[in-house]
């Protein structure tokens, strides 16, 4: 089973992007997820790459800004590519399948 559940804060404002012949919509962003280390009694932060497509990408880009807290559900997708030096690089992304807003929308003055 390939299923991931995360809660964290968005690290930057989202920008809706397009790809392919049919101009499919997507957003790619990082989610800052805190992790408590019981041995050291300290928190560390992991920055997880998230990708959302189509209608979910539209909604996220419209309503989510830097610092907003999200709960996401998705699946892990791994990949690889050759960089400009012909060195193989590996990628890990979470493909967003569902999400919930955790905090309230900030007040606009």
C-alpha positions in Angstrom: 0.0 0.0 0.0 1.4 3.4 -1.0 -0.3 5.9 1.3 1.1 9.0 3.0 -0.5 11.3 5.6 1.2 14.6 6.5 0.4 17.8 8.5 2.6 20.8 8.0 3.0 24.4 6.8 3.3 25.6 3.3 6.8 27.1 2.7 5.9 29.6 0.0 3.0 31.1 -2.0 1.7 28.7 -4.6 1.8 29.4 -8.3 -0.5 27.5 -10.7 1.5 26.1 -13.7 0.6 24.2 -16.9 2.1 21.4 -18.9 1.4 19.2 -21.8 -0.7 19.6 -25.0 -3.9 19.9 -23.0 -2.4 22.5 -20.6 -3.0 20.3 -17.6 -2.8 22.4 -14.3 -0.5 21.6 -11.4 1.2 23.2 -8.4 4.4 22.0 -6.7 5.3 23.1 -3.2 7.1 22.1 -0.1 5.4 21.3 3.2 7.4 21.9 6.4 6.6 18.9 8.6 7.8 18.9 12.2 9.2 15.7 13.8 9.8 15.2 17.5 12.9 13.3 18.4 12.3 11.7 21.8 15.9 10.9 22.5 17.1 14.6 22.1 13.7 16.0 23.1 13.9 18.4 20.1 11.9 19.1 17.0 13.4 18.9 13.6 11.7 20.0 10.4 11.5 17.9 7.2 10.7 19.7 3.9 8.5 17.4 1.8 7.8 18.1 -1.9 4.1 17.9 -2.8 2.5 18.0 -6.3 -1.2 18.6 -6.9 -3.0 18.4 -10.2 -6.1 19.8 -11.9 -8.9 21.1 -9.7 -7.0 20.5 -6.5 -4.1 22.5 -7.9 -6.5 25.3 -8.7 -8.1 25.4 -5.2 -4.8 25.3 -3.5 -3.3 28.0 -5.6 -6.3 30.2 -4.9 -6.6 29.7 -1.2 -3.3 28.7 0.2 -0.4 31.1 1.0 2.9 30.8 2.7 2.6 29.6 6.3 -0.9 28.1 6.1 -1.3 24.7 7.7 -2.5 21.7 5.7 -3.3 18.1 6.2 -2.6 16.1 3.1 -3.1 12.6 1.9 -1.3 11.2 -1.1 1.1 8.6 -2.5 4.9 8.6 -2.9 6.3 8.9 -6.4 10.0 8.4 -7.0 12.0 9.2 -10.1 15.4 9.9 -11.4 17.0 12.1 -14.1 20.5 13.0 -15.4 21.6 16.5 -14.5 23.8 18.8 -16.7 26.9 17.0 -15.5 25.4 13.6 -16.5 25.1 12.7 -12.9 22.0 10.6 -11.9 19.8 12.5 -9.4 16.9 10.9 -7.5 13.6 12.6 -6.6 10.8 11.8 -4.1 7.4 13.6 -4.4 4.1 13.2 -2.7 1.3 13.2 -5.2 -1.6 14.9 -3.4 -4.9 13.1 -3.5 -6.8 14.9 -0.8 -6.3 17.8 1.6 -7.9 19.7 4.5 -7.3 23.3 5.7 -6.1 23.0 9.3 -5.9 26.7 10.3 -8.4 29.4 9.7 -7.8 31.8 6.8 -5.9 34.8 8.2 -7.9 38.0 8.7 -7.5 40.5 5.9 -7.4 44.1 7.0 
